[in-house]
Structure formats: structure tokens, C-alpha cells
Amino acid sequence: MRTIILFLCFISLLPTYVFASNNLMLDKVEIKQYGHTPIPGPLFLNNKKLQELIKELEKKVAIEPKNAHWSEDNELIAERPGRMLDKQAFQVLFRSAFYDGSIKQITVPTMPVYPSVDRALLEEIQARELGSYVTYYKKENKERAENIALAAAAIDSHVIFPGEVFSFNEIVGERTVERGYKRAPVIVKGELSEDIGGGICQVSSTLFNAVDLKGIQIVERYAHSRRVPYVPEGRDATVSWWGPDFVFKNKYNQPVLIRAHAKNGRMVIRILSSESVVPFTGNDS
């Protein structure tokens, strides 16, 4: 019996958490672990350990919100709220439970995190087409075609709010094998080579031509070191993860929506917004 009691005491000292109905619970034994006792003196809360616990709980309870978007089958998928730790409420609850012997357990408080783009917004800002552009590629080059499709999917359904800046590299992310990108031809210092993600410059170039509008300010764009076949000369936008980016700013009074699609050798990008969209007046700063 003594062995069982000692074992249970050991287990109780481990940082364990109980989930009930998607809520994270902390019991009294767990809470008391975050104290320290001066010699001699009463038990005091160790604030440093509490802050470490808060950081750990932030990771455990966090659920990222998901914006509304279109699926591969062009079905409009509704947004999904997320959640985060309510740090202020948690500290009040935790301190109360730590010093009040009558409190045996607390529920870790969370707060909702709402996505920036909901279904209603997407429905509103697809009313008017501001610009579009189409380029073509060889679907037989499967590796390059897959890279183009992946990058197109990454920017599809993306919304740029008034005054917001769009960065191609930031939105598409690093092109890696783990993320599905393949090795395909690229242009490096004027010479043809191969690298992971080869072909996505066609997506950035198609996007550049689609957003070349009165209400869009091009912030950063670089041309290839040699001419590319999918857009007219001087109308390309090269990108690479550790190098050039394609960046633009929304100068309209309404959010703008990117719809991008690449299939069967055809790359299409459309720029949409609401019926009331107009460019801001004034300078371009």
C-alpha cells in the first residue's frame, strides 16, 4: 500500500493536464507545483514558473483561425474561428486557486480568435473584376506544372485589404521538397539551371500583369536576367526565396481578392473586388 501511495505522489508531481469538453483543466496538485517556500516561511507563488506555464499553455490551447476560401472544386468554404489563451483571466484564476484552499480545480480560460476573411466578405468582393491575365505552360513538364499549381493554390482566395501590402514570398512561403515542390528549370544569372520550385516565376509574372492596375502600387518587382517565353518582354516578375520578391500595395478603398488557377497548361489570375471599389486619391506613399 505504501508503494502505491508513493507512486501516486510521484505521478502527481508531473505536469499533467486534463481535457474536458475541449477545455483544459488544472487540478490543485498541479497548481501547487508553481510555488516556492522560503526557509522558514509560507508557500509563495513562483512567478517565473507561472510565466513558463503560461507560455506552455498558450501552445497547448491555441487553434489557428482559418479564413474562408474556395476549394479545388471551387466550393466556397466558410471560415473557422480559432482560440487563444486568455492570459489575464488565467492569471487571476490561477492565483486565486493557488492561495484559496477551497478551489480544487480550474478551467483554463480561452478567448476566440476570429479570421480576417469570412464567407460574407468573399461573396461581396467577387462582384467586380478589376483585372485578369492568362499565361500558358507545357503540362507535359510535370514537375514544373506541379510547382505552378502549388504556387497558384497558395495565392488563391487571398484578400488584400486597403493599404495592405502583398508579398509573394510571404504568402507562398518557402519552396521545399517537404511542401511538395519539385526540381525544375530556373534562370540563374542568365543561365538555365534546375532548382526546387522551378516555374513559380510564371505565377508571379502572371500576377504582376493581372494587378497592373490604377489602384495597385507596385512596391517591388525584378525582371529575369533573360527573356522568358510566357509573358511579353519586360512584363515578368522573378522571385526566389533568398532573393527577389514581388510586392504590391492595395490603393483601393475596398479589399481586393485574388483568384488563381493553374490546370492543363493554362494559368489564370483574376483580381476582384466589390461594386463600390475606387482607387484612393492622393499620393502613393
Secondary structure, 3 states (H helix, E strand, C coil): CHHHHHHHHHHHCCCCCEEECCEEEEEHHHHHCCEECCCCCCCEECHHHHHHHHHHHHHHHCECCECCEECCCCCEECCECEEEECHHHHHHHHHHHHHCCCCCEEECCEEEECCCCCHHHHHHCCCEEEEEEEEECCCCCHHHHHHHHHHHHHHCCCEECCCCEEEHHHHHCCCCCCCCCCEEEEEECCEEEEEECCCHHHHHHHHHHHCCCCCEEEEECCCCCCCCCCCCCCCCCCCCCCCCCCEEEECECCCEEEEEEEECCEEEEEEEECCCCCECCCCCC
